Amino acid sequence: MSRVGTRRHDPNRKDRIIDAAIGVIAEHGVAGTTHRLIAAAADVPLGSLTYHFSSLDDLRAQAFQRHAERMSAVYESHFLRVDSAAALVEAVTDLIHGDAGADTADWAIAYELYLAALRDPALRTVTETWMRASRAVLERFVDPVTARGVDALIEGLVMHKTLSTAPVPREQIRVIVARCLAGATHPDLPAQPSGEAP
């Protein structure tokens, strides 16, 4: 079958373009993302982008939406086994330190989204939905006000860690997280995992 024939029967093309856009944004940033780069990454004709998306802004918005949904799923699954205040501290520390399924590229896309949302209010729906989902996970363990603070702490410390020219020790991160969460967890959340001494 010819390459053109294969492309004609390509039901997953739109999804592939969105995934390719996510990768291009991670590598080149919003400012450096173009139709040509995305088409090349997705291995589709340039015209496919204008067929499936009304504009480059539309494509970027859908890419950001998909990335936010994926990151929210990773975030939620990361906290599923938290059964104590101590486990919560370790889970938040792992998330910040990069041991929770999200890598530097994932966070780079997140920060590109935040920057783009400053200039494009339409993207704030994506950011607000994402932040609300993150806080909802944290609210299983702490009150809503603390959840908002911890969510901001996570993103701020990840940014500091990402931009630092020297490694940020995991133990230092853990101490910061433990201090912020000290006495803040729900009363019914045990201090230690069951079967462990305090």
MDTraj code that builds the backbone (N, CA, C; nanometers):
import mdtraj as md
import numpy as np

residues = "MET SER ARG VAL GLY THR ARG ARG HIS ASP PRO ASN ARG LYS ASP ARG ILE ILE ASP ALA ALA ILE GLY VAL ILE ALA GLU HIS GLY VAL ALA GLY THR THR HIS ARG LEU ILE ALA ALA ALA ALA ASP VAL PRO LEU GLY SER LEU THR TYR HIS PHE SER SER LEU ASP ASP LEU ARG ALA GLN ALA PHE GLN ARG HIS ALA GLU ARG MET SER ALA VAL TYR GLU SER HIS PHE LEU ARG VAL ASP SER ALA ALA ALA LEU VAL GLU ALA VAL THR ASP LEU ILE HIS GLY ASP ALA GLY ALA ASP THR ALA ASP TRP ALA ILE ALA TYR GLU LEU TYR LEU ALA ALA LEU ARG ASP PRO ALA LEU ARG THR VAL THR GLU THR TRP MET ARG ALA SER ARG ALA VAL LEU GLU ARG PHE VAL ASP PRO VAL THR ALA ARG GLY VAL ASP ALA LEU ILE GLU GLY LEU VAL MET HIS LYS THR LEU SER THR ALA PRO VAL PRO ARG GLU GLN ILE ARG VAL ILE VAL ALA ARG CYS LEU ALA GLY ALA THR HIS PRO ASP LEU PRO ALA GLN PRO SER GLY GLU ALA PRO".split()
xyz = np.array([
    [0.0846, -0.1197, 0.0000],
    [0.0000, 0.0000, 0.0000],
    [0.0878, 0.1243, 0.0000],
    [0.0492, 0.2226, -0.0771],
    [0.1308, 0.3439, -0.0859],
    [0.1198, 0.4257, 0.0417],
    [0.2172, 0.5151, 0.0603],
    [0.2171, 0.6018, 0.1779],
    [0.0931, 0.6902, 0.1791],
    [0.0544, 0.7421, 0.0592],
    [-0.0629, 0.8273, 0.0506],
    [-0.1877, 0.7495, 0.0881],
    [-0.1960, 0.6243, 0.0388],
    [-0.3110, 0.5411, 0.0717],
    [-0.3197, 0.5132, 0.2201],
    [-0.2048, 0.4923, 0.2848],
    [-0.2017, 0.4666, 0.4281],
    [-0.2512, 0.5878, 0.5043],
    [-0.2088, 0.7051, 0.4605],
    [-0.2508, 0.8277, 0.5295],
    [-0.4008, 0.8515, 0.5139],
    [-0.4548, 0.8114, 0.3943],
    [-0.5958, 0.8365, 0.3706],
    [-0.6810, 0.7592, 0.4704],
    [-0.6342, 0.6400, 0.5093],
    [-0.7071, 0.5571, 0.6051],
    [-0.6307, 0.5574, 0.7374],
    [-0.6363, 0.6689, 0.8027],
    [-0.5566, 0.6898, 0.9236],
    [-0.6467, 0.7479, 1.0328],
    [-0.7318, 0.6634, 1.0952],
    [-0.8295, 0.7145, 1.1924],
    [-0.7674, 0.7749, 1.3176],
    [-0.6414, 0.7420, 1.3441],
    [-0.5764, 0.7937, 1.4646],
    [-0.4920, 0.9175, 1.4369],
    [-0.5070, 0.9727, 1.3186],
    [-0.4196, 1.0834, 1.2807],
    [-0.4333, 1.2034, 1.3740],
    [-0.5556, 1.2418, 1.4071],
    [-0.5739, 1.3592, 1.4925],
    [-0.5078, 1.3385, 1.6276],
    [-0.5251, 1.2196, 1.6869],
    [-0.4616, 1.1905, 1.8158],
    [-0.3102, 1.1963, 1.8037],
    [-0.2582, 1.1444, 1.6906],
    [-0.1134, 1.1442, 1.6712],
    [-0.0603, 1.2867, 1.6587],
    [-0.1369, 1.3721, 1.5946],
    [-0.0955, 1.5117, 1.5817],
    [-0.0920, 1.5795, 1.7182],
    [-0.1948, 1.5537, 1.8001],
    [-0.1982, 1.6139, 1.9339],
    [-0.0799, 1.5665, 2.0169],
    [-0.0518, 1.4355, 2.0115],
    [0.0627, 1.3823, 2.0864],
    [0.1937, 1.4419, 2.0357],
    [0.2039, 1.4578, 1.9049],
    [0.3245, 1.5177, 1.8475],
    [0.3389, 1.6625, 1.8933],
    [0.2270, 1.7341, 1.9027],
    [0.2318, 1.8737, 1.9479],
    [0.2823, 1.8820, 2.0909],
    [0.2424, 1.7871, 2.1747],
    [0.2901, 1.7846, 2.3126],
    [0.4422, 1.7712, 2.3145],
    [0.4937, 1.6810, 2.2327],
    [0.6385, 1.6613, 2.2262],
    [0.7117, 1.7833, 2.1732],
    [0.6554, 1.8478, 2.0742],
    [0.7188, 1.9665, 2.0163],
    [0.7191, 2.0813, 2.1171],
    [0.6086, 2.0977, 2.1884],
    [0.6034, 2.2029, 2.2911],
    [0.7087, 2.1767, 2.3987],
    [0.7236, 2.0506, 2.4386],
    [0.8232, 2.0154, 2.5406],
    [0.9641, 2.0491, 2.4938],
    [0.9902, 2.0285, 2.3653],
    [1.1254, 2.0493, 2.3125],
    [1.1536, 2.1933, 2.2731],
    [1.0533, 2.2597, 2.2149],
    [1.0768, 2.3928, 2.1579],
    [1.0047, 2.5061, 2.2304],
    [0.9147, 2.4728, 2.3231],
    [0.8358, 2.5753, 2.3892],
    [0.7239, 2.6243, 2.2992],
    [0.6300, 2.6967, 2.3582],
    [0.5177, 2.7484, 2.2809],
    [0.5668, 2.8404, 2.1693],
    [0.6619, 2.9268, 2.2023],
    [0.7099, 3.0252, 2.1040],
    [0.7746, 2.9584, 1.9830],
    [0.8373, 2.8435, 2.0039],
    [0.9060, 2.7765, 1.8939],
    [0.8252, 2.6698, 1.8245],
    [0.7009, 2.6522, 1.8666],
    [0.6159, 2.5484, 1.8077],
    [0.5504, 2.5995, 1.6802],
    [0.5665, 2.5236, 1.5724],
    [0.5099, 2.5623, 1.4434],
    [0.4319, 2.4459, 1.3824],
    [0.3486, 2.4783, 1.2831],
    [0.2772, 2.3741, 1.2099],
    [0.3755, 2.2736, 1.1490],
    [0.4829, 2.3237, 1.0919],
    [0.5781, 2.2359, 1.0233],
    [0.6467, 2.1387, 1.1201],
    [0.6850, 2.1887, 1.2360],
    [0.7498, 2.1004, 1.3332],
    [0.6540, 1.9913, 1.3807],
    [0.5297, 2.0277, 1.4044],
    [0.4316, 1.9295, 1.4513],
    [0.4022, 1.8273, 1.3420],
    [0.3844, 1.8741, 1.2198],
    [0.3563, 1.7829, 1.1092],
    [0.4713, 1.6842, 1.0906],
    [0.5939, 1.7341, 1.1002],
    [0.7101, 1.6454, 1.0856],
    [0.7155, 1.5434, 1.1988],
    [0.6871, 1.5877, 1.3220],
    [0.6909, 1.4967, 1.4365],
    [0.5810, 1.3916, 1.4274],
    [0.4659, 1.4297, 1.3728],
    [0.3534, 1.3359, 1.3608],
    [0.3620, 1.2530, 1.2333],
    [0.4544, 1.2896, 1.1428],
    [0.4697, 1.2236, 1.0134],
    [0.3398, 1.2294, 0.9329],
    [0.2863, 1.3507, 0.9220],
    [0.1641, 1.3725, 0.8439],
    [0.1856, 1.4920, 0.7515],
    [0.1064, 1.5027, 0.6458],
    [0.1170, 1.6201, 0.5587],
    [0.0783, 1.7464, 0.6357],
    [0.1360, 1.8569, 0.5977],
    [0.1082, 1.9834, 0.6653],
    [-0.0413, 2.0164, 0.6621],
    [-0.1072, 1.9820, 0.5539],
    [-0.2493, 2.0108, 0.5404],
    [-0.3366, 1.9386, 0.6414],
    [-0.2856, 1.8292, 0.6999],
    [-0.3636, 1.7554, 0.7994],
    [-0.3911, 1.8401, 0.9229],
    [-0.2980, 1.9292, 0.9542],
    [-0.3163, 2.0119, 1.0738],
    [-0.4296, 2.1122, 1.0535],
    [-0.4339, 2.1717, 0.9367],
    [-0.5406, 2.2684, 0.9120],
    [-0.6738, 2.1995, 0.8884],
    [-0.6711, 2.0725, 0.8510],
    [-0.7952, 1.9961, 0.8344],
    [-0.8577, 1.9642, 0.9701],
    [-0.7743, 1.9227, 1.0647],
    [-0.8249, 1.8779, 1.1952],
    [-0.8358, 1.9898, 1.2990],
    [-0.7637, 2.1003, 1.2781],
    [-0.7605, 2.2070, 1.3789],
    [-0.7807, 2.3417, 1.3116],
    [-0.8575, 2.4273, 1.3763],
    [-0.8912, 2.5560, 1.3156],
    [-0.7728, 2.6515, 1.3114],
    [-0.6772, 2.6305, 1.4011],
    [-0.5596, 2.7173, 1.4072],
    [-0.4523, 2.6499, 1.4910],
    [-0.3335, 2.7096, 1.4909],
    [-0.2268, 2.6578, 1.5753],
    [-0.2642, 2.6736, 1.7226],
    [-0.3327, 2.7818, 1.7557],
    [-0.3792, 2.8018, 1.8937],
    [-0.4752, 2.6906, 1.9356],
    [-0.5643, 2.6518, 1.8456],
    [-0.6583, 2.5434, 1.8729],
    [-0.5838, 2.4134, 1.8995],
    [-0.4855, 2.3833, 1.8165],
    [-0.4068, 2.2612, 1.8340],
    [-0.3299, 2.2649, 1.9656],
    [-0.2685, 2.3776, 1.9960],
    [-0.1937, 2.3875, 2.1221],
    [-0.2863, 2.3708, 2.2419],
    [-0.4049, 2.4299, 2.2345],
    [-0.5001, 2.4179, 2.3450],
    [-0.5401, 2.2714, 2.3659],
    [-0.5641, 2.1985, 2.2580],
    [-0.6006, 2.0576, 2.2715],
    [-0.4833, 1.9746, 2.3230],
    [-0.3629, 2.0116, 2.2828],
    [-0.2449, 1.9424, 2.3335],
    [-0.2287, 1.9661, 2.4835],
    [-0.2458, 2.0900, 2.5249],
    [-0.2364, 2.1218, 2.6675],
    [-0.3456, 2.0492, 2.7464],
    [-0.4656, 2.0434, 2.6912],
    [-0.5750, 1.9747, 2.7582],
    [-0.5421, 1.8274, 2.7788],
    [-0.4921, 1.7621, 2.6741],
    [-0.4571, 1.6204, 2.6862],
    [-0.3452, 1.6002, 2.7876],
    [-0.2458, 1.6862, 2.7827],
    [-0.1348, 1.6727, 2.8768],
    [-0.1830, 1.6903, 3.0203],
    [-0.2691, 1.7876, 3.0428],
    [-0.3225, 1.8112, 3.1771],
    [-0.4016, 1.6910, 3.2261],
    [-0.4792, 1.6306, 3.1394],
    [-0.5575, 1.5128, 3.1779],
    [-0.4658, 1.3961, 3.2144],
    [-0.3606, 1.3783, 3.1369],
    [-0.2654, 1.2698, 3.1659],
    [-0.1923, 1.2946, 3.2977],
    [-0.1498, 1.4172, 3.3170],
    [-0.0783, 1.4502, 3.4406],
    [-0.1703, 1.4366, 3.5623],
    [-0.2963, 1.4713, 3.5475],
    [-0.3918, 1.4572, 3.6582],
    [-0.4082, 1.3110, 3.6959],
    [-0.4107, 1.2236, 3.5954],
    [-0.4242, 1.0800, 3.6221],
    [-0.3004, 1.0266, 3.6942],
    [-0.1822, 1.0713, 3.6512],
    [-0.0574, 1.0302, 3.7168],
    [-0.0562, 1.0796, 3.8609],
    [-0.0973, 1.2030, 3.8796],
    [-0.1004, 1.2664, 4.0120],
    [-0.1914, 1.1875, 4.1055],
    [-0.3121, 1.1582, 4.0586],
    [-0.4073, 1.0872, 4.1432],
    [-0.3584, 0.9477, 4.1791],
    [-0.3053, 0.8744, 4.0816],
    [-0.2589, 0.7381, 4.1085],
    [-0.1421, 0.7371, 4.2063],
    [-0.0633, 0.8450, 4.2058],
    [0.0520, 0.8531, 4.2949],
    [0.0118, 0.8545, 4.4420],
    [-0.1074, 0.9057, 4.4725],
    [-0.1511, 0.9184, 4.6111],
    [-0.2451, 0.8063, 4.6568],
    [-0.2701, 0.7085, 4.5709],
    [-0.3680, 0.6043, 4.6039],
    [-0.3301, 0.5235, 4.7275],
    [-0.2019, 0.5035, 4.7502],
    [-0.1591, 0.4175, 4.8613],
    [-0.1247, 0.4959, 4.9883],
    [-0.1481, 0.6246, 4.9875],
    [-0.1200, 0.7043, 5.1069],
    [-0.2214, 0.6695, 5.2151],
    [-0.1702, 0.6197, 5.3284],
    [-0.2595, 0.5766, 5.4369],
    [-0.2205, 0.6358, 5.5718],
    [-0.1310, 0.7350, 5.5683],
    [-0.0880, 0.7972, 5.6935],
    [-0.0259, 0.9324, 5.6634],
    [-0.0096, 1.0126, 5.7677],
    [0.0539, 1.1434, 5.7517],
    [0.1977, 1.1282, 5.7036],
    [0.2667, 1.0282, 5.7558],
    [0.4063, 1.0045, 5.7150],
    [0.4125, 0.9661, 5.5672],
    [0.3193, 0.8826, 5.5243],
    [0.3162, 0.8412, 5.3838],
    [0.2841, 0.9593, 5.2930],
    [0.2012, 1.0520, 5.3411],
    [0.1691, 1.1706, 5.2631],
    [0.2934, 1.2565, 5.2425],
    [0.3721, 1.2733, 5.3475],
    [0.4963, 1.3506, 5.3356],
    [0.5873, 1.2872, 5.2306],
    [0.6007, 1.1550, 5.2353],
    [0.6878, 1.0862, 5.1400],
    [0.6323, 1.0969, 4.9977],
    [0.5010, 1.0877, 4.9827],
    [0.4404, 1.0957, 4.8493],
    [0.4613, 1.2334, 4.7879],
    [0.4408, 1.3384, 4.8674],
    [0.4611, 1.4746, 4.8169],
    [0.6085, 1.4960, 4.7850],
    [0.6956, 1.4456, 4.8714],
    [0.8396, 1.4581, 4.8468],
    [0.8792, 1.3885, 4.7179],
    [0.8286, 1.2671, 4.6966],
    [0.8591, 1.1935, 4.5730],
    [0.8108, 1.2694, 4.4505],
    [0.6936, 1.3285, 4.4621],
    [0.6368, 1.4026, 4.3497],
    [0.7275, 1.5192, 4.3117],
    [0.7744, 1.5919, 4.4108],
    [0.8610, 1.7070, 4.3858],
    [0.9983, 1.6631, 4.3355],
    [1.0488, 1.5555, 4.3926],
    [1.1841, 1.5098, 4.3589],
    [1.1923, 1.4448, 4.2217],
    [1.0764, 1.4110, 4.1647],
    [1.0761, 1.3510, 4.0313],
    [1.0687, 1.2013, 4.0311],
    [1.0207, 1.1422, 4.1408],
    [1.0131, 0.9974, 4.1511],
    [0.8682, 0.9479, 4.1434],
    [0.7845, 1.0201, 4.0704],
    [0.6422, 0.9861, 4.0730],
    [0.5790, 0.9772, 3.9351],
    [0.6574, 0.9471, 3.8339],
    [0.6010, 0.9261, 3.7016],
    [0.6002, 1.0466, 3.6105],
    [0.6292, 1.1652, 3.6609],
    [0.6360, 1.2852, 3.5779],
    [0.7823, 1.3265, 3.5654],
    [0.8283, 1.3461, 3.4419],
    [0.9686, 1.3822, 3.4223],
    [0.9837, 1.5310, 3.3912],
    [1.1064, 1.5703, 3.3621],
    [1.1347, 1.7118, 3.3372],
    [1.0549, 1.7652, 3.2193],
    [1.0380, 1.6831, 3.1154],
    [0.9620, 1.7264, 2.9982],
    [0.8158, 1.7524, 3.0349],
    [0.7593, 1.6652, 3.1193],
    [0.6205, 1.6845, 3.1621],
    [0.6030, 1.8179, 3.2334],
    [0.6952, 1.8478, 3.3236],
    [0.6850, 1.9741, 3.3968],
    [0.7131, 2.0934, 3.3061],
    [0.8016, 2.0743, 3.2074],
    [0.8297, 2.1837, 3.1132],
    [0.7032, 2.2214, 3.0377],
    [0.6257, 2.1212, 2.9970],
    [0.4998, 2.1490, 2.9272],
    [0.4036, 2.2209, 3.0214],
    [0.4009, 2.1775, 3.1469],
    [0.3129, 2.2421, 3.2448],
    [0.3453, 2.3903, 3.2576],
    [0.4725, 2.4227, 3.2665],
    [0.5109, 2.5630, 3.2820],
    [0.4880, 2.6420, 3.1535],
    [0.5028, 2.5751, 3.0391],
    [0.4681, 2.6404, 2.9123],
    [0.3185, 2.6729, 2.9103],
    [0.2380, 2.5819, 2.9636],
    [0.0938, 2.6057, 2.9702],
    [0.0631, 2.7254, 3.0591],
    [0.1259, 2.7324, 3.1760],
    [0.1006, 2.8435, 3.2674],
    [0.1382, 2.9764, 3.2022],
    [0.2523, 2.9780, 3.1350],
    [0.2964, 3.1007, 3.0698],
    [0.1999, 3.1399, 2.9582],
    [0.1572, 3.0399, 2.8798],
    [0.0633, 3.0685, 2.7708],
    [-0.0698, 3.1183, 2.8250],
    [-0.1127, 3.0629, 2.9393],
    [-0.2409, 3.1014, 2.9987],
    [-0.2389, 3.2457, 3.0490],
    [-0.1195, 3.2970, 3.0803],
    [-0.1099, 3.4376, 3.1203],
    [-0.1511, 3.5299, 3.0061],
    [-0.1246, 3.4850, 2.8834],
    [-0.1519, 3.5670, 2.7658],
    [-0.2814, 3.5283, 2.6959],
    [-0.3283, 3.4063, 2.7224],
    [-0.4497, 3.3574, 2.6563],
    [-0.5487, 3.3111, 2.7627],
    [-0.6428, 3.3971, 2.7999],
    [-0.7393, 3.3614, 2.9049],
    [-0.8160, 3.2331, 2.8762],
    [-0.8307, 3.1960, 2.7494],
    [-0.9034, 3.0735, 2.7155],
    [-0.8356, 2.9503, 2.7748],
    [-0.7044, 2.9568, 2.7913],
    [-0.6306, 2.8427, 2.8459],
    [-0.6451, 2.8316, 2.9974],
    [-0.6975, 2.9352, 3.0603],
    [-0.7100, 2.9312, 3.2060],
    [-0.8134, 2.8297, 3.2514],
    [-0.9050, 2.7931, 3.1630],
    [-0.9984, 2.6850, 3.1946],
    [-0.9226, 2.5546, 3.2123],
    [-0.8220, 2.5331, 3.1273],
    [-0.7398, 2.4116, 3.1369],
    [-0.6597, 2.4132, 3.2666],
    [-0.5957, 2.5264, 3.2958],
    [-0.5125, 2.5327, 3.4160],
    [-0.5973, 2.5215, 3.5425],
    [-0.7117, 2.5883, 3.5439],
    [-0.7963, 2.5844, 3.6632],
    [-0.8523, 2.4441, 3.6871],
    [-0.8932, 2.3761, 3.5808],
    [-0.9437, 2.2386, 3.5949],
    [-0.8346, 2.1474, 3.6481],
    [-0.7131, 2.1643, 3.5974],
    [-0.6002, 2.0843, 3.6413],
    [-0.5688, 2.1105, 3.7884],
    [-0.5627, 2.2371, 3.8276],
    [-0.5319, 2.2702, 3.9668],
    [-0.6429, 2.2232, 4.0612],
    [-0.7667, 2.2333, 4.0157],
    [-0.8789, 2.1881, 4.0983],
    [-0.8715, 2.0370, 4.1209],
    [-0.8331, 1.9632, 4.0164],
    [-0.8200, 1.8175, 4.0286],
    [-0.7082, 1.7814, 4.1262],
    [-0.5973, 1.8546, 4.1201],
    [-0.4851, 1.8300, 4.2108],
    [-0.5258, 1.8567, 4.3553],
    [-0.5954, 1.9672, 4.3769],
    [-0.6378, 2.0011, 4.5126],
    [-0.7388, 1.8983, 4.5656],
    [-0.8238, 1.8477, 4.4780],
    [-0.9224, 1.7482, 4.5210],
    [-0.8536, 1.6226, 4.5737],
    [-0.7430, 1.5845, 4.5111],
    [-0.6665, 1.4689, 4.5600],
    [-0.6090, 1.4996, 4.6979],
    [-0.5490, 1.6158, 4.7128],
    [-0.4878, 1.6524, 4.8405],
    [-0.5914, 1.6690, 4.9511],
    [-0.7131, 1.7087, 4.9138],
    [-0.8180, 1.7280, 5.0140],
    [-0.8650, 1.5974, 5.0773],
    [-0.8197, 1.4855, 5.0256],
    [-0.8473, 1.3578, 5.0924],
    [-0.7685, 1.3477, 5.2232],
    [-0.6638, 1.4280, 5.2334],
    [-0.5733, 1.4168, 5.3480],
    [-0.5670, 1.5432, 5.4334],
    [-0.5957, 1.6589, 5.3724],
    [-0.5871, 1.7863, 5.4439],
    [-0.7073, 1.8727, 5.4088],
    [-0.7258, 1.9819, 5.4826],
    [-0.8375, 2.0721, 5.4558],
    [-0.8127, 2.1489, 5.3251],
    [-0.9174, 2.2078, 5.2658],
    [-0.9036, 2.2755, 5.1362],
    [-0.8001, 2.3876, 5.1325],
    [-0.7897, 2.4655, 5.2388],
    [-0.6917, 2.5747, 5.2405],
    [-0.5501, 2.5189, 5.2384],
    [-0.5252, 2.4171, 5.3199],
    [-0.3924, 2.3545, 5.3204],
    [-0.3642, 2.2887, 5.1863],
    [-0.4666, 2.2274, 5.1261],
    [-0.4493, 2.1629, 4.9956],
    [-0.4028, 2.2636, 4.8911],
    [-0.4622, 2.3819, 4.8950],
    [-0.4205, 2.4861, 4.8006],
    [-0.2750, 2.5248, 4.8235],
    [-0.2365, 2.5372, 4.9490],
    [-0.0990, 2.5729, 4.9802],
    [0.0002, 2.4652, 4.9411],
    [-0.0346, 2.3394, 4.9675],
    [0.0551, 2.2281, 4.9332],
    [0.0674, 2.2150, 4.7819],
    [-0.0426, 2.2360, 4.7108],
    [-0.0391, 2.2301, 4.5647],
    [0.0565, 2.3358, 4.5098],
    [0.0495, 2.4564, 4.5657],
    [0.1399, 2.5639, 4.5233],
    [0.2839, 2.5321, 4.5629],
    [0.2998, 2.4717, 4.6804],
    [0.4340, 2.4337, 4.7262],
    [0.4966, 2.3332, 4.6301],
    [0.4186, 2.2341, 4.5895],
    [0.4692, 2.1322, 4.4973],
    [0.5190, 2.1968, 4.3683],
    [0.4353, 2.2791, 4.3090],
    [0.4733, 2.3389, 4.1814],
    [0.5900, 2.4352, 4.1967],
    [0.5915, 2.5108, 4.3064],
    [0.7015, 2.6037, 4.3272],
    [0.8341, 2.5331, 4.3489],
    [0.8329, 2.4279, 4.4306],
    [0.9572, 2.3553, 4.4562],
    [1.0054, 2.2796, 4.3328],
    [0.9108, 2.2284, 4.2525],
    [0.9508, 2.1622, 4.1279],
    [1.0189, 2.2638, 4.0360],
    [0.9629, 2.3839, 4.0298],
    [1.0241, 2.4876, 3.9460],
    [1.1633, 2.5226, 3.9973],
    [1.1782, 2.5385, 4.1269],
    [1.3101, 2.5689, 4.1841],
    [1.4080, 2.4565, 4.1540],
    [1.3620, 2.3330, 4.1682],
    [1.4482, 2.2178, 4.1427],
    [1.4873, 2.2112, 3.9947],
    [1.3911, 2.2372, 3.9076],
    [1.4160, 2.2309, 3.7639],
    [1.5160, 2.3367, 3.7194],
    [1.5055, 2.4561, 3.7784],
    [1.5913, 2.5672, 3.7368],
    [1.7245, 2.5715, 3.8096],
    [1.7381, 2.4910, 3.9146],
    [1.8622, 2.4929, 3.9925],
    [1.9781, 2.4344, 3.9121],
    [2.0952, 2.4940, 3.9287],
    [2.2142, 2.4424, 3.8605],
    [2.2815, 2.3308, 3.9394],
    [2.2343, 2.3069, 4.0607],
    [2.2879, 2.1994, 4.1438],
    [2.1714, 2.1129, 4.1923],
    [2.1948, 1.9832, 4.2129],
    [2.0872, 1.8958, 4.2585],
    [2.0310, 1.9425, 4.3925],
    [1.8999, 1.9334, 4.4054],
    [1.8357, 1.9672, 4.5326],
    [1.8193, 1.8359, 4.6097],
    [1.8808, 1.8239, 4.7273],
    [1.8747, 1.6978, 4.8020],
    [1.7309, 1.6596, 4.8371],
    [1.7002, 1.5318, 4.8195],
    [1.5656, 1.4840, 4.8513],
    [1.5329, 1.5089, 4.9986],
    [1.6303, 1.4910, 5.0862],
    [1.6060, 1.5086, 5.2293],
    [1.5672, 1.6534, 5.2610],
    [1.6268, 1.7467, 5.1888],
    [1.5914, 1.8881, 5.2100],
    [1.4463, 1.9123, 5.1692],
    [1.4066, 1.8536, 5.0580],
    [1.2673, 1.8653, 5.0129],
    [1.1735, 1.8040, 5.1161],
    [1.2107, 1.6871, 5.1669],
    [1.1256, 1.6182, 5.2638],
    [1.1069, 1.7018, 5.3905],
    [1.2121, 1.7663, 5.4369],
    [1.2029, 1.8495, 5.5571],
    [1.1051, 1.9646, 5.5341],
    [1.1143, 2.0289, 5.4176],
    [1.0237, 2.1400, 5.3857],
    [0.8795, 2.0915, 5.3837],
    [0.8560, 1.9792, 5.3167],
    [0.7201, 1.9247, 5.3068],
    [0.6668, 1.8863, 5.4445],
    [0.7514, 1.8205, 5.5251],
    [0.7087, 1.7777, 5.6584],
    [0.6709, 1.8975, 5.7448],
    [0.7462, 2.0053, 5.7359],
    [0.7150, 2.1251, 5.8144],
    [0.5815, 2.1865, 5.7707],
    [0.5572, 2.1860, 5.6409],
    [0.4321, 2.2449, 5.5903],
    [0.3101, 2.1608, 5.6265],
    [0.3293, 2.0307, 5.6379],
    [0.2171, 1.9417, 5.6669],
    [0.2036, 1.9085, 5.8150],
    [0.2959, 1.9530, 5.8965],
    [0.2934, 1.9199, 6.0392],
    [0.1607, 1.9611, 6.1023],
    [0.0881, 1.8630, 6.1544],
    [-0.0383, 1.8879, 6.2221],
    [-0.1526, 1.9283, 6.1309],
    [-0.1331, 1.9169, 6.0001],
    [-0.2349, 1.9660, 5.9071],
    [-0.3233, 1.8566, 5.8480],
    [-0.2890, 1.7306, 5.8695],
    [-0.3664, 1.6231, 5.8081],
    [-0.4980, 1.6002, 5.8824],
    [-0.5918, 1.5351, 5.8161],
    [-0.7212, 1.5056, 5.8779],
    [-0.7013, 1.4233, 6.0053],
    [-0.7830, 1.4458, 6.1069],
    [-0.7684, 1.3738, 6.2351],
    [-0.7765, 1.2222, 6.2220],
    [-0.8507, 1.1727, 6.1229],
    [-0.8646, 1.0282, 6.1085],
    [-0.7512, 0.9639, 6.0284],
    [-0.6547, 1.0454, 5.9834],
    [-0.5398, 0.9913, 5.9112],
    [-0.4306, 0.9609, 6.0127],
    [-0.3931, 0.8328, 6.0309],
    [-0.2922, 0.8003, 6.1302],
    [-0.1562, 0.8652, 6.1002],
    [-0.0783, 0.8840, 6.2047],
    [0.0525, 0.9470, 6.1864],
    [0.1470, 0.8578, 6.1080],
    [0.1382, 0.7261, 6.1314],
    [0.2260, 0.6296, 6.0678],
    [0.1436, 0.5228, 5.9985],
    [0.2012, 0.4567, 5.8974],
    [0.1319, 0.3444, 5.8347],
    [0.0991, 0.2381, 5.9384],
    [-0.0093, 0.1663, 5.9201],
    [-0.0474, 0.0621, 6.0155],
    [0.0628, -0.0408, 6.0284],
    [0.0900, -0.0799, 6.1528],
    [0.1942, -0.1797, 6.1789],
    [0.3300, -0.1201, 6.2017],
    [0.3449, 0.0136, 6.1847],
    [0.4736, 0.0777, 6.2078],
    [0.4698, 0.1587, 6.3363],
    [0.5787, 0.1581, 6.4046],
    [0.5886, 0.2353, 6.5277],
    [0.6007, 0.3826, 6.4942],
    [0.5471, 0.4733, 6.5774],
    [0.5573, 0.6171, 6.5498],
    [0.6990, 0.6657, 6.5633],
])
top = md.Topology()
chain = top.add_chain()
for i, resn in enumerate(residues, 1):
    res = top.add_residue(resn, chain, resSeq=i)
    for name in ("N", "CA", "C"):
        top.add_atom(name, md.element.get_by_symbol(name[0]), res)
traj = md.Trajectory(xyz[None], top)
